[in-house]
Amino acid sequence: MSNPSTNPRSGSIVPSGWEGGTTLNSTVKTYTDLASRIKMQFGWPSVDVELCDNVIYDNINQSLEWFSKYAGYTDEWLIFDSEEYVAGMGINMQDVFSSLGRAYNTEWSEISGRMYDYDIEDERRVISIHGFDPVEYSGTDYLFTLDYMFAQQTAFSHMMGNFGFDLITWHVLKDWLELRKKLFATDPEVIFDKRTQMMRLIPEPTRASNRYVGVIGAWVERPICDMIAERWVYQYTLALSSIQLGNIRGKFGAVNLLGGGSVQWNDILSQGIKMKDQLEQELMEKYGESIPLGVYVG
């Protein structure tokens, strides 16, 4: 007979005052949650831990900064209006977020479109731009473009027999238009500075003519609330805290405890240094500097 306390049909198996956690639904949702988990690894609350919460919070920030540099990003698709481009300067991606506010994400749908990080009280930062597709402005002038006229002729050819152009002519035209873009450099080259968050286009769009709405593919930093429960962030915070705790307890290394014990600070310090090096190597080998790309040429 099954134990009623562990039978899922009889109620919760989690002790009162606690809640269960999984990989995708972790109990670590705040800085305080992660700091408590770190201190419990050192024996708290049974043993005093000589680290205040603010020190652990700073270690969490350092871990998030490392993680977001190499792995903490999402793939977002943004809408860009060329009329907002400032000639000679470009456009700030933060302005794209705030003015248009349209982001479509295929991988992290639970945070897609949330371009403001409330834990930082600022817009999320773009790491790099991996795609740019300028779409011609769909105003009345589109009726007189080559694409539209040949599409109409192809449709008439299908409906009316031998009148108009066939599909082969249509594909030849499309190939010629692509060659024309390359020869005359009509597709803009994208230059992005992640420090200033400024995106420049060459050739630059003008407000008087050649207006278009472009689609930008960008790697954007994940919000803090989404990265706080990552395994790497927890372990790196633990490693930094171990190094600090070992250095603090090392100052009392010659002091004997009650009962003849001594402060074991060497083990904590060495374990923290070893774990820190291993985690940094893991992050660099898995992600490194190659992804995401820093520059995209259209």
C-alpha positions in Angstrom: 0.0 0.0 0.0 1.3 3.4 -0.9 2.2 6.0 1.7 -0.6 8.6 1.8 1.9 11.4 2.4 3.6 10.6 -0.9 0.5 9.8 -2.9 -0.1 12.6 -5.4 -3.9 11.8 -5.4 -4.1 12.5 -1.6 -2.8 16.1 -1.8 0.5 18.0 -1.9 3.7 16.1 -1.1 5.5 19.4 -0.4 5.9 20.3 3.3 3.8 23.1 4.6 5.4 26.5 4.1 7.3 25.3 1.1 6.6 25.1 -2.6 8.0 22.8 -5.2 10.2 23.8 -8.1 11.2 22.5 -11.5 13.6 23.5 -14.3 10.9 25.6 -16.1 9.1 26.7 -12.9 11.9 27.4 -10.4 11.2 28.6 -6.8 14.0 31.2 -7.4 12.1 34.2 -8.7 13.8 37.1 -6.9 17.2 38.2 -5.6 16.1 37.3 -2.1 15.2 33.7 -3.1 18.6 33.2 -4.7 20.5 34.7 -1.8 18.7 32.4 0.6 19.6 29.4 -1.5 23.3 30.5 -1.6 23.4 31.0 2.2 21.8 27.5 2.8 24.7 26.0 0.9 27.0 27.4 3.6 24.9 25.9 6.4 22.6 28.8 7.1 20.5 29.1 9.3 22.2 26.4 11.5 25.6 28.2 11.0 26.2 31.9 10.8 27.3 33.0 7.3 29.6 36.1 7.3 28.1 37.5 4.1 25.4 40.2 4.1 22.6 40.0 1.6 23.9 43.1 -0.3 27.2 41.3 -1.0 25.3 38.3 -2.4 23.1 40.7 -4.4 26.2 42.2 -6.0 27.5 38.7 -6.8 24.2 38.0 -8.5 24.6 41.1 -10.6 28.1 40.1 -11.7 26.7 36.6 -12.7 23.9 38.2 -14.7 26.4 40.5 -16.5 28.6 37.6 -17.5 25.6 35.4 -18.5 23.9 38.1 -20.5 27.1 38.9 -22.5 27.3 35.4 -23.9 24.1 33.5 -23.5 21.3 35.7 -22.1 19.6 36.9 -25.2 16.5 36.3 -27.3 15.8 36.5 -31.0 13.4 39.4 -31.6 11.9 40.8 -34.8 11.2 44.5 -34.8 9.4 46.9 -37.2 11.3 50.0 -38.3 10.0 53.1 -40.0 12.7 54.9 -42.1 11.0 58.3 -41.4 12.4 58.1 -37.8 16.0 57.8 -39.1 18.2 60.8 -38.4 20.6 61.5 -41.3 24.2 61.4 -40.2 23.4 59.8 -36.9 21.1 56.8 -37.4 18.4 55.6 -35.0 18.6 54.5 -31.4 17.2 51.0 -30.9 15.6 52.1 -27.7 13.6 54.6 -29.7 12.4 51.7 -31.9 11.3 49.8 -28.8 9.4 52.7 -27.3 7.8 54.2 -30.4 6.7 51.1 -32.3 6.7 48.5 -29.5 6.3 45.6 -31.9 8.4 42.6 -31.2 7.8 39.1 -32.4 9.7 36.2 -31.0 9.7 32.6 -32.0 11.8 31.0 -29.2 10.9 32.7 -25.9 7.2 33.5 -26.5 6.5 34.1 -22.8 8.6 37.3 -22.8 8.1 38.2 -26.5 7.2 41.8 -27.0 8.2 42.9 -23.5 11.0 45.2 -24.4 11.0 47.1 -21.1 12.9 45.4 -18.2 11.2 46.6 -15.0 14.0 45.3 -12.8 16.5 47.6 -14.5 13.9 50.4 -15.1 15.0 50.8 -18.7 14.6 49.3 -22.1 16.3 46.0 -22.9 19.6 46.3 -24.8 20.3 45.0 -28.3 23.4 42.8 -28.5 23.6 42.7 -32.3 21.5 42.8 -35.4 21.4 39.7 -37.5 18.9 40.6 -40.2 17.5 43.6 -42.0 14.8 43.5 -44.7 13.7 46.9 -46.2 10.1 46.5 -47.5 9.0 49.1 -50.1 6.5 51.6 -48.9 3.0 50.2 -49.8 1.4 53.6 -50.7 -0.2 54.5 -54.0 3.1 54.5 -55.8 3.3 50.8 -55.4 0.8 50.4 -58.3 3.5 51.7 -60.7 6.4 49.5 -59.5 7.9 46.8 -61.8 7.0 44.1 -59.3 3.3 45.0 -59.3 3.0 45.5 -63.1 4.7 42.2 -63.9 2.6 40.4 -61.3 -0.5 41.8 -63.0 0.7 40.7 -66.4 1.5 37.2 -65.1 -2.0 36.9 -63.6 -3.6 38.1 -66.9 -1.5 35.5 -68.8 -2.8 32.8 -66.5 -6.5 33.9 -66.9 -6.5 35.0 -70.6 -4.3 32.5 -72.3 -1.3 33.9 -74.3 -1.7 37.5 -73.2 1.0 39.0 -70.9 4.0 37.3 -69.4 4.7 33.8 -68.2 6.3 32.6 -65.0 9.7 32.2 -66.6 9.7 35.9 -67.5 8.6 36.7 -64.0 11.6 34.8 -62.5 14.0 36.3 -64.9 12.7 39.7 -63.9 13.1 38.9 -60.2 16.7 37.8 -60.8 17.4 41.0 -62.7 16.0 43.1 -59.9 18.2 41.3 -57.3 21.3 41.8 -59.6 20.3 45.5 -59.9 20.2 45.9 -56.1 23.7 44.4 -55.8 25.2 46.5 -58.7 23.7 49.8 -57.4 24.0 49.0 -53.7 20.3 49.7 -53.1 20.1 47.2 -50.2 21.4 49.1 -47.1 24.4 47.9 -45.1 23.7 47.8 -41.4 26.2 49.1 -38.9 25.3 48.7 -35.2 27.1 50.0 -32.1 26.0 48.0 -29.1 27.5 50.5 -26.6 25.5 53.5 -27.9 22.6 51.3 -29.3 22.8 53.3 -32.5 21.9 51.6 -35.8 23.2 53.3 -39.0 22.2 52.4 -42.6 24.3 52.9 -45.7 22.9 54.3 -48.0 20.9 56.4 -45.5 17.1 56.7 -46.0 15.7 60.1 -46.7 12.4 61.5 -45.4 11.5 63.2 -48.7 11.6 60.0 -50.8 12.4 56.3 -50.6 10.4 55.8 -47.5 10.1 52.2 -46.4 9.2 50.0 -43.4 11.9 47.6 -42.5 12.0 44.4 -40.5 14.9 44.1 -38.1 16.2 40.8 -36.7 18.0 41.5 -33.4 19.5 39.6 -30.5 18.2 41.3 -27.4 19.2 40.8 -23.8 16.7 38.7 -21.8 15.1 40.5 -18.8 16.5 39.8 -15.3 13.4 38.0 -14.1 14.0 35.4 -16.9 17.7 34.9 -16.2 17.6 34.8 -12.3 16.7 31.1 -12.2 19.4 29.9 -14.7 21.7 27.2 -13.4 24.8 29.0 -14.5 23.8 32.2 -12.7 23.2 30.3 -9.4 26.5 28.4 -9.6 28.6 31.4 -10.5 27.0 33.4 -7.7 27.8 30.5 -5.3 31.4 30.5 -6.5 31.9 34.2 -6.0 30.3 34.0 -2.6 32.5 31.0 -1.6 35.6 33.0 -2.5 34.5 36.0 -0.4 33.5 33.8 2.5 36.8 32.0 2.4 38.7 35.2 2.4 36.7 36.5 5.4 37.0 33.3 7.4 40.7 33.2 6.6 41.2 36.2 8.8 40.2 34.0 11.7 42.1 30.9 10.6 44.2 30.7 13.8 41.2 30.9 16.1 40.1 27.6 17.7 36.4 27.0 18.0 34.6 25.6 21.0 35.2 21.8 21.3 38.6 22.0 19.6 37.4 22.7 16.0 38.9 25.2 13.6 37.6 27.4 10.9 37.9 25.6 7.5 38.4 28.4 5.1 41.0 26.9 2.8 38.5 24.4 1.4 35.8 27.0 0.8 38.2 29.4 -0.9 39.8 26.7 -3.2 36.4 25.2 -4.2 35.1 28.7 -5.0 38.1 29.5 -7.2 37.9 26.1 -9.0 34.2 26.4 -9.6 34.6 30.0 -10.9 37.2 29.0 -13.4 35.2 26.0 -14.6 32.0 28.0 -15.1 33.8 30.8 -17.1 35.4 28.2 -19.3 32.1 26.5 -19.8 30.4 29.7 -20.9 33.3 30.7 -23.2 33.6 27.3 -24.9 29.8 26.9 -25.4 29.0 30.4 -26.6 32.3 32.5 -26.8 32.3 35.7 -28.9 31.1 34.2 -32.2 27.3 34.2 -31.5 25.6 36.5 -31.9 27.3 38.3 -34.8 28.1 42.0 -34.3 27.6 43.2 -37.9 25.1 42.3 -40.6 25.4 43.3 -44.2 22.1 43.3 -46.2 
